Amino acid sequence: MSSQNKPLMKLGKHNQVSKALAAIQQPSLPTKKLQMNIPEELHKKFKLTCLTQEIDMTGVVIELIKNWLDEQNKDVI
């Protein structure tokens, strides 16, 4: 097939469009980088699971931290 006959775009499934639009609409907050060391196998499983479920790793960690903080605050109040 010559370069003149190649399609300009390929048809495909766009799984992340709604997530991308939602992210654009959310106000961006100041962020800090969190760096930590975890076992290699745990990281591999976490990354693979997030990839398989099309979930952002950062979003999962943020939710886990929020849930943990909520639990800690229950004991304080």
VEXTI-597648 format. One record per atom (N, C-alpha, C): x, y, z; residue in one letter. Coordinates in pm, whole numbers, plus 50000, padded with zeros to 5 digits. Layout:
BEGIN
XYZA;...
//
This chain:
BEGIN
500854988350000M;500005000050000M;500895012350000M;500675021349908S;501495033449902S;501085043250011S;501965052850038S;501685062650144S;500465071250110S;500125072349982Q;498965080249943Q;497665073049978Q;497675059949986N;496475052250013N;496285048750161N;497245052050246K;497125048850387K;496075057850452K;495245052150538P;494265060450607P;494965070050703P;494415082050715L;494995091850805L;494785088050951L;493665081650979M;493375077451115M;492805063351113M;493025056151220K;492455042851233K;491265043551326K;490245035751296L;489095034951384L;489455026451504L;488985030551619G;489265022851740G;488325026751851G;488445019751958K;487605022152075K;488325031952167K;487645042552205H;488225052552294H;487665050552434H;488375042852514N;487905039252648N;488035050552748N;488965059452728Q;489315069252830Q;488735083152806Q;487885084952707V;487375098252674V;486615104352791V;485715096952854S;484935102552964S;485815105953083S;486815097753110K;487745100653220K;488575113053189K;489005114353065A;489805125953027A;488985138753037A;487745138252992L;486885150053001L;486605153853147L;486395143953231A;486155146553373A;487395152753437A;488565147953401A;489805153353457A;490025167853415A;489665171053293I;489825184753244I;488885194153318I;487695189553350Q;486695197953414Q;486975200153562Q;487755191453625Q;488055193053766Q;489115203953784Q;488915212453886P;489945222653910P;491235215853956P;492345220653905S;493615214553946S;494045220354079S;494445211654169L;494895215654301L;496415215054306L;497015222854395P;498465221554411P;498805207254453P;499875201954403T;500235188154433T;501645187354491T;501905176354555K;503235172854606K;503555158854558K;504815156554531K;505245143354487K;505495134554609K;504955122554606L;505135112654712L;505965101254655L;507145099554709Q;508025088954660Q;508275079254773Q;508155066354745M;508355056254849M;508915043554787M;509445035254871N;509955022254828N;508995011454874N;508575003154780I;507734991754812I;508354979454745I;508024967654793P;508584955554732P;508264954954581P;509244950554506E;509124950254360E;507914942254314E;507684930754374E;506564922254333E;505224929054362E;505124935954475L;503904943254509L;503644954354407L;504694961554369H;504554972154269H;504114966354135H;504704955154098K;504364948653970K;502884944653967K;502404938454076K;501004934254083K;500064946254083K;500434956554158F;499624968754164F;499514975354027F;500644976753960K;500664983053828K;499864974953727K;500034961853727L;499324953153634L;497824953453658L;497434953253786T;496004953653819T;495394966853775T;496074977853801C;495564990953759C;495474991753607C;496464986753539L;496464986753393L;495304978353339L;495114966553395T;494044957553352T;492674963953371T;492494971053483Q;491214977253514Q;491094991553460Q;492144995953389E;492195009553333E;491955020053441E;492665018453553I;492585027553666I;493955034053684I;493955046953716D;495185054153739D;495765050353876D;497025046753880M;497665042754005M;497615053954109M;497825066054066T;497795077454158T;496425078854221T;495375077254142G;494025078254195G;493745067954302G;494245055754282V;494055045154382V;494765048854512V;496005053454501V;496775057054621V;496105068754694V;495625078554621I;494935089954684I;493705085154760I;492905076354700E;491725071254769E;492095063254894E;493145055354884L;493595047655000L;494035056955114L;494755067455081I;495205077055183I;494005084155244I;493055088455162K;491865095155214K;491095086055308K;490905073455269N;490195063855354N;490935061555485N;492255060555478W;493055058455599W;492935070555692W;492995082555635L;492855094655716L;491475095455781L;490445091755707D;489095091555764D;489035082055884D;489645070455871E;489665060755981E;490425066256101E;491525073056076Q;492325078656185Q;491565089756257Q;490825097756180N;490075108856238N;488895104056321N;488375092256292K;487265086756372K;487715084556515K;488955080556532D;489495078056666D;489745091056742D;490015101856671V;490355114556733V;489105121756783V;488035120956708I;486815128456741I;486025122056850I;
//
